[in-house]
Amino acid sequence: MSPPRPAAVLWDMDGTIVDTEPYWMRAETDLVTEHGGSWSPEQGMQLVGSGLVQSARILQQAGVALEVDEIIDTLTDRVMVQIDSGLPWRPGARELIAELREAGVPIALVTMSIRRMALKVASAIGDGVFDVVIAGDDVEHAKPHPQPYLLAAERLGVAIGDCVAIEDSEFGLVSAVSSGAATIGVPLHLTLHEAPTHELWPTLEGTTLADLTAALERHHHRATGADA
């Protein structure tokens, strides 16, 4: 008998579907500089995958004299302007999303960007492509907390342990793994660490639903072994 396919596939956005991280780093650098501070690429990399509230607080420490909500709105506005000039798609992401839609597998977008940003990117992929969108302003606890992924599964009406999550950052991996989803890390700007809790794939290019189904089966075997 064939192994069960995923009940849903839960997608991170920035760095996983689209490579908008350079847009965020440019917006952060410009904002800190405007307030008389300095912002290095290394500092920007430390924020990859984290919630915007936490990022805004770190930018305040770097000298940005704005309230947290003002920082989030300013960064989002500036990234959205850059998005209007073009979205840098990650290899294989749109093709895999298209296959999942054709096969009837539910998909969710789980991002720490605020909702208006998430919906902008989602609409660029296609109207109604995602069954659920979980954004940073939808949750009390941002990644690396498991709440974003747990909420996505809840709204889809599926068991989180039967879902596959795809991430590109350590914060995201921790969030997805701790939620109980079968988790796949696809590194981009950051080096991800190997662990028995998740899989690391070099790319999504050429990846199919069959590959995700096999990853879910391996996840179930690991969970069964851990409980034995």
C-alpha positions as CSV (number, residue, x, y, z in Angstrom):
1,M,0.0,0.0,0.0
2,S,1.3,3.5,-0.9
3,P,2.2,5.7,2.0
4,P,-0.3,8.5,2.8
5,R,0.5,11.8,1.1
6,P,0.7,15.0,3.3
7,A,-2.6,16.2,4.7
8,A,-1.2,19.7,3.9
9,V,2.0,21.4,3.0
10,L,2.9,24.5,5.1
11,W,5.2,27.0,3.3
12,D,7.4,29.7,4.8
13,M,7.6,32.7,2.5
14,D,10.7,34.9,2.6
15,G,13.7,32.8,1.5
16,T,11.6,29.7,0.7
17,I,9.2,30.8,-2.0
18,V,10.7,34.2,-2.8
19,D,14.1,35.5,-2.0
20,T,13.1,38.8,-0.4
21,E,15.7,38.8,2.4
22,P,18.0,41.2,0.5
23,Y,15.0,43.6,0.3
24,W,14.5,43.4,4.0
25,M,18.2,44.0,4.6
26,R,18.3,47.0,2.4
27,A,15.2,48.5,4.1
28,E,16.8,47.8,7.6
29,T,20.1,49.4,6.5
30,D,18.5,52.5,5.1
31,L,16.3,52.9,8.2
32,V,19.2,52.6,10.7
33,T,21.4,54.9,8.6
34,E,18.6,57.6,8.5
35,H,18.6,57.5,12.3
36,G,22.3,58.0,12.5
37,G,23.3,54.4,13.2
38,S,25.1,51.7,11.3
39,W,23.8,48.3,10.2
40,S,26.0,45.5,8.9
41,P,25.1,42.5,6.7
42,E,26.0,40.3,9.7
43,Q,23.4,42.1,11.8
44,G,20.8,41.7,9.1
45,M,21.4,38.0,8.8
46,Q,20.7,37.5,12.5
47,L,17.1,38.7,11.9
48,V,16.4,36.3,9.1
49,G,13.3,34.2,10.0
50,S,12.5,36.1,13.2
51,G,9.3,37.9,14.0
52,L,9.0,41.5,13.0
53,V,8.4,42.7,16.6
54,Q,11.6,41.2,17.8
55,S,13.4,42.6,14.7
56,A,12.0,46.1,15.4
57,R,13.2,46.0,19.0
58,I,16.7,45.2,17.8
59,L,16.6,48.0,15.3
60,Q,15.6,50.3,18.2
61,Q,18.7,49.2,20.0
62,A,20.7,50.1,16.8
63,G,19.4,53.7,17.1
64,V,16.0,53.8,15.2
65,A,13.9,56.3,17.2
66,L,10.5,55.0,16.2
67,E,7.9,52.9,17.9
68,V,7.8,49.1,17.1
69,D,4.7,49.4,15.0
70,E,6.2,52.4,13.1
71,I,9.3,50.4,12.3
72,I,7.3,47.4,11.1
73,D,5.1,49.5,8.8
74,T,8.1,51.4,7.5
75,L,10.1,48.3,6.7
76,T,7.0,46.6,5.1
77,D,6.3,49.6,2.9
78,R,9.8,49.8,1.7
79,V,10.0,46.0,0.9
80,M,6.7,46.2,-0.9
81,V,8.0,49.0,-3.1
82,Q,10.9,46.7,-4.0
83,I,8.6,43.8,-4.7
84,D,6.7,45.9,-7.2
85,S,9.9,45.9,-9.3
86,G,10.0,42.2,-9.3
87,L,9.8,39.0,-7.2
88,P,12.9,36.8,-7.1
89,W,11.3,33.3,-7.0
90,R,13.2,30.4,-5.4
91,P,14.0,27.5,-7.8
92,G,11.3,24.9,-7.9
93,A,8.9,26.6,-5.4
94,R,6.2,27.7,-7.9
95,E,6.4,24.4,-9.8
96,L,5.9,22.4,-6.6
97,I,3.0,24.6,-5.5
98,A,1.3,24.1,-8.8
99,E,1.7,20.3,-8.5
100,L,0.2,20.3,-5.0
101,R,-2.8,22.4,-6.2
102,E,-3.4,20.1,-9.1
103,A,-3.3,17.1,-6.8
104,G,-5.7,18.7,-4.3
105,V,-3.2,18.9,-1.4
106,P,-4.1,21.9,0.8
107,I,-1.3,24.4,1.2
108,A,-0.8,27.2,3.7
109,L,1.5,30.2,3.8
110,V,3.1,30.6,7.2
111,T,5.2,33.8,7.4
112,M,6.3,36.4,9.9
113,S,5.7,39.2,7.4
114,I,2.5,41.1,8.2
115,R,-0.7,40.2,6.4
116,R,-0.7,42.8,3.7
117,M,2.8,41.7,2.6
118,A,1.9,38.1,2.8
119,L,-1.3,38.6,0.7
120,K,0.7,40.6,-1.9
121,V,3.1,37.8,-2.5
122,A,0.3,35.2,-2.4
123,S,-1.6,37.1,-5.0
124,A,1.5,37.2,-7.2
125,I,1.6,33.4,-7.2
126,G,-2.1,33.3,-8.1
127,D,-5.6,34.1,-6.7
128,G,-6.7,31.6,-4.1
129,V,-3.6,29.5,-4.4
130,F,-3.2,29.2,-0.6
131,D,-6.0,27.7,1.4
132,V,-4.8,29.5,4.6
133,V,-2.4,32.5,5.1
134,I,-0.9,32.9,8.6
135,A,1.0,36.1,9.0
136,G,3.0,37.7,11.7
137,D,0.1,39.8,13.0
138,D,-2.1,36.7,13.2
139,V,-0.2,35.2,16.1
140,E,0.8,36.1,19.6
141,H,4.0,34.2,19.5
142,A,6.3,34.5,16.4
143,K,8.7,31.9,15.1
144,P,10.7,30.1,16.6
145,H,7.5,29.4,18.7
146,P,5.4,26.6,17.2
147,Q,2.2,28.7,17.2
148,P,2.3,29.8,13.6
149,Y,2.4,26.3,12.3
150,L,-0.1,24.9,14.8
151,L,-2.5,27.7,13.8
152,A,-2.1,26.9,10.1
153,A,-2.9,23.2,10.7
154,E,-5.9,24.1,13.0
155,R,-7.4,26.4,10.3
156,L,-6.9,23.8,7.7
157,G,-8.6,21.2,9.9
158,V,-5.7,18.7,9.7
159,A,-3.3,17.1,12.2
160,I,0.0,18.9,12.3
161,G,1.9,15.5,12.5
162,D,0.5,14.7,9.0
163,C,1.8,18.0,7.5
164,V,5.0,18.9,5.8
165,A,6.6,22.3,6.5
166,I,9.2,23.9,4.3
167,E,11.6,26.4,5.8
168,D,14.9,28.2,5.1
169,S,16.0,29.6,8.5
170,E,16.9,28.2,11.9
171,F,14.0,30.2,13.5
172,G,11.7,28.6,11.1
173,L,13.0,25.1,11.5
174,V,12.6,25.3,15.3
175,S,9.1,26.6,14.9
176,A,8.1,23.8,12.4
177,V,9.9,21.0,14.2
178,S,8.5,21.9,17.6
179,S,5.0,22.1,16.1
180,G,5.2,18.4,15.2
181,A,5.3,18.8,11.4
182,A,7.6,16.9,9.1
183,T,10.1,19.6,8.5
184,I,12.3,20.2,5.5
185,G,15.0,22.9,5.5
186,V,16.1,24.4,2.2
187,P,19.0,26.7,3.0
188,L,19.5,30.0,1.2
189,H,21.3,32.8,3.0
190,L,22.0,30.9,6.2
191,T,23.8,27.6,6.9
192,L,21.3,25.2,8.5
193,H,22.4,22.6,10.9
194,E,21.7,18.9,10.4
195,A,19.7,17.2,13.1
196,P,17.6,14.0,13.4
197,T,14.5,16.3,13.9
198,H,14.4,17.5,10.2
199,E,15.7,17.0,6.7
200,L,17.9,19.4,4.7
201,W,17.5,19.6,1.0
202,P,19.8,21.6,-1.3
203,T,17.0,22.9,-3.5
204,L,13.3,22.4,-4.3
205,E,14.1,22.3,-8.0
206,G,12.7,19.1,-9.5
207,T,11.0,18.2,-6.2
208,T,7.6,16.5,-6.4
209,L,4.7,15.5,-4.3
210,A,6.2,12.0,-4.2
211,D,9.3,13.4,-2.5
212,L,7.2,15.2,0.1
213,T,5.2,12.0,0.7
214,A,8.4,10.1,1.3
215,A,9.7,12.8,3.7
216,L,6.4,12.5,5.7
217,E,6.8,8.7,5.8
218,R,10.3,9.1,7.2
219,H,9.0,11.6,9.7
220,H,6.4,9.1,10.9
221,H,9.1,6.4,11.2
222,R,11.3,8.7,13.3
223,A,8.3,9.6,15.6
224,T,7.4,5.9,16.0
225,G,11.0,5.0,16.8
226,A,11.2,7.8,19.4
227,D,8.0,6.6,21.1
228,A,9.0,3.0,21.1
